[in-house]
Each structure stands twice: as structure tokens, then as C-alpha cells.
Amino acid sequence: MVRDIVVGVVAYFGEAIYLLLQTLRALRRGVNLPDLLRQMSVIGVESIPIALLTVGFSGAVLALYTVGTLQRYGASNLVGGIVALSIVRETGPILTGVVIAARAGSAITAEIGSMKVTEQIDALRSMALSPVEYLVVPRLLAALITLPLVCVFADMAGVLGGAIVAASNGVSFPAYRESLRLLMEPSGSDITRGLVKTVVFGVILTLVGCREGLETSGGATGVGQATTRSVVLSIVLIFVADFLLTFLLFNSGLF
């Protein structure tokens, strides 16, 4: 049983890497701009409201916990920097990735899976069109472009949510802003490294979504199963990647 699981995991990662290599090769032939813009809207623009709400309230909750603890030690003026570091390094990127995996990743799998079971993928091949070039490339590029941008807006919402809660607990906006200056890297490297995470998350959710869609079988039931599997796998892999990236970017001393 363990052997079968290991073989399955290795095979899955092998297929995902092969799909990524195919996508990179197809990139050299360019991308259809209207398709790219449409996918940027679906993956990025339409995900902004839910990302703002999710990260905004997360920032508020972080501030609520943090300010109460710091007040006991007379250090409540540091709440802004602590909340901002938590948001830009961890909460913002990972919640952005999870939200878009759940919303856009599922849509990617459902759309491509529906094309697969209705033989539209086979029709593309019969016309000498590459499904990877036609379907995967614009979605991957759209995710790489839009996820960092969505994360920037989400980070701002999280910091603002924290500021509102902090102000309601006696921490002034100037003190909140000053703690940002004190605790965050002046070079902006905290923000940059957080955005690097979203790029990796974008690759994960796109490859998983497209791979599950291209492998769909079994009609409408199969599309539903593939969509569920895509969301679950994407979120699990995002959390695994987040741990590895956090170690490499913030704890290894390499960056």
C-alpha cells in the first residue's frame, strides 16, 4: 500500500513537471493576447474582492490578538509592524493562493475537463493545435502576472484591517505606521519574498488545475470529481510549498 502511494505521488509529480516543460516550450511560440487577457480577468481581477475580504479580516483578527497581548507588556505600539510582517510574509500570500486555487483553479479544471469529456480536446489535436499551447500557456501566464498583483492589494487590505482594529484599541495611526517602519525591512525585501511565494503558488494551482482537466474522464461526474481533486491537491501543495519557501526565503540565510 505504501509502495503504491509513493509510486502514485512520484508519477503525479513527473506528469506535472512534464506538463510544465511542455508549457515552457510552447511559450517560445508566443501566446494569444485575447486569451491571456480573458484568463487574467478570470484568475486575477475577479478574485480581487474575495482576496481583499479574506486577508482584510485576517489582518483585523491578527491585530485583535496581538494588541491585547502587547498591551500587557506596554508594547502595543509595535502591533502595526507585527501585523504587517505576518501579512506580507505569510497570511497574504498563502490566503491569496488558497482563494484563487479554490475559485479560479476549480474553474480551470471544470472548463478544460468539460472540453475533454465532450471531445473538444481531441478536436484541437485533429486541427494540429496543441492543447498545451492553446489552453495551458495563457492560464499559466495569467496566474504568474495576476497573483502577485492580487497579493499586493490583499496585503494592503490586511494592513488596513489591522490598523482599524488597532485604532479601536487605542493605538493611533501614526504609532501604527511608525511600527511598520521600525520592524519591516527598509528595502522592501519582506514584501518581495512574499510575492515570490505567490508566483510559485500560481504555477502550482495552474499546473494542477490544467493537469486534472486534461486527464478528466467519465462525463459530468468525472468533471465534478476532477474539480474537487484539483482544489484539494492545489491547497495541500500550496501549504507544503509555503513551508519550504518560508524556510528558504526567511530562515535559511540564503536570501
N, C-alpha and C positions, 0 to 999 in steps of 0.2 A: 504493500500500500504506500509506504513512504517512498519507495523507488518510483512508483507511478506518479506521485505528486511532484517529485524532483524532476522527472523527465518532462512532465507537463509544463512545469514552470520554465525550464530551460528552453523547451520548444517554443513556448509563447514569446519569451524574450528574443529568441532567434528570429521568429517571424516579424516581431516589431522592429528589430534592428534592420532586417532585410527591407521592410517597407520604408523605413527612414532612408536607407541608401537609395532605393528606387526613387523616392521623392527628391532627394538631393540631385540625382542625375537628371530628373525631369525638370528641375528648376533651371538648368542651363538652357532649356528651350524657351524660357520665359513663362509668363502667366497671363491669363486672360483678365484684363483690368476690370471689366464689369463684374465678373465672378468674384474677384478679390474684394471689390467694394461691397458687394452684396454680403459676402461672408464676414467682412469687418463689421457690418451693421448687425448681423445676426449674432455673432460671437461677442463683439465688444460693446457697441452702442446700446443695444437692447438689454445688456446685462448691467449697465451702469446703475440704474435705480436700485435694484436689489443688492448690489455690492455696497452702495452708499449706505443703505439702511442697515445691512448686516454689520459692516465694520463700524459705522457710526454708533450703533447701540453697544457694540463690543467695547469701543473706546469709553463710552459712558459707564459701562459696568466696571471696566478696569479702574477708572478714576474713582468710582464709588468705593471699591475695595481698598484702593491704595491710599486715598486721602484719609479714610478712617484709621488705618494702621499708622500712617506717618504722623497724624495729629497727636498720637500718644507719646511720640518721641520729639515733638516740636519741630518736625521736618516736613510739614505739609507743603511748604513752598517748592519742594522737589517733585511734586506729583506730576507736573507737566512733562518733565524730562523722562520720568519713568514710564508714563503712559505712551509718550511718543516713541521711545525706544521699543517698547513692546509692540506697538502698532507697526512701525516701519520695518522692523526686523522679522516679526513673526506673524502677528494676527492679521495684518493687512494682506500680505502675500498669500498666506495659506487660505484665508477665507475667500479671497478673490478667486484663487484656483478652484476651491471646492464649489463655490457658487456657479462659476462658469462651467465646470465639469458637469454639475447637476443639470444646468439649464441648457447650455449650448452643446456639451458633449453628448447628451441624450438626443438632442435634435440631429446632430451629425449622424449618429448611429441609426436613428429611425429613418432619416431621409435616404441614406445610402443602402440600408437594409431593405427598404421598400423597393428601391431600384433593383436590388439583387433578386428579390423573390419574384418580381414582375419581369425579369429577364432584360431589363434596360442596360445592365452592365454588359451582358452578352451582346446586345445591340451595338454598344460603343465599340467593343472589340471587333465586331464584324465590319465596322466602318473604319477600321485601322486607327481608332482613337484609344489612347491609353487611359484606363480608369484612374491610374495614379496621377497622371498629368492633369486630367480633367476634373477629378474630384478631391484628391488629397492635397495637391500643391496649393490651391487657393485657400483651403481651410487652414493648413499649417501656417502659411504666411500671415493670414488674417489673425490667427491666435498669437503669433510672435509679435505682431505690431500692436494689437489692441490690449493684450493682457497687462503689459507694463503701464499703459495709459490708464486703464481702468483702475489699476492698483494705486496709481498716484492720486486719483480722485478719492478712492476709498480711504487711503491714508489720511488725506485732508479731513474727510468726514469723521474718521476715528479720533483724530486730534481735537477737532472742534467739539465732538460729543464729550470728550474728556474735559475740555475747557468749560463747557456749560455746567457739567456736574461739579467740577472743582469750584467754580464761581458760586454755585448754590451752597457750597460747604465752607465758604469763607476765604477761598484762595482767589486773589484778584487776577485779572487777565494779564497785567504787567508781570506779576510774580510767576504766573504760569509760563509766559513767553520767555522770561529770563531763565527759568529752569531748562527750557529747551536748549537755549544757548550754552548752558553750563554742561549738560550731560550728553548732548549729541555731538558727533564728530563735525568739526567746522568744515571739513572737505566735502561733507555730504555722503561719505562712504557708507554710512548705515543705510541710507535710502537706496544707494546704488546696488548694494549687495542684496537688499530686499527685492529689488526689481529683477536682479539676476535669477532669483528663485522663480519669479512669475514666468520668465522665459522658459525655464525647464518644465514648469507645470503646464505651460501651453503646448510644448512638444508632447508631453505625456498624454494629456486629455485628447489631443488631436489624433495621435497615433492609435491610441486605444479605441477611440470612437470610430475612426475610419476602418481599422482592422476588424472590429466586431461587425461593422456594417457590411464589409466586403465578404465576410465569412458567414453571413446570415443565411439560414435555410429554414424551410418548414412553414412558409406562409406568414399570415398575420401573427400567429402565436410565436413563431420564431423571431419576428421583428421585436415583439414585446420582450422576449427573453434576452435577446441580444442587447436591447436598450438598457435593461436592468443590469445585466452583466457589465456593460460598458461603464455605467455610473459607479457601480461598486468598485470595480477594478481601478478606475481612474482615481477615486478618492483614496483608496488604500495606497496606491503607488505615490500619490501626491504626499501623503503623510510620511511614507518611507523616504522619499526624496527630500522632504523637508528636514528630516533628522540628519541625513547625510550632508546636505548643503549647509545646515546650521553649523555642523561640526567643521566642515571645510572652510567656510567663509568667516566664521566668528571665533572658533576655538582652536583651530589647528596652527595659527600663527603664520600661515602661508600667504594670507591676504591682508 
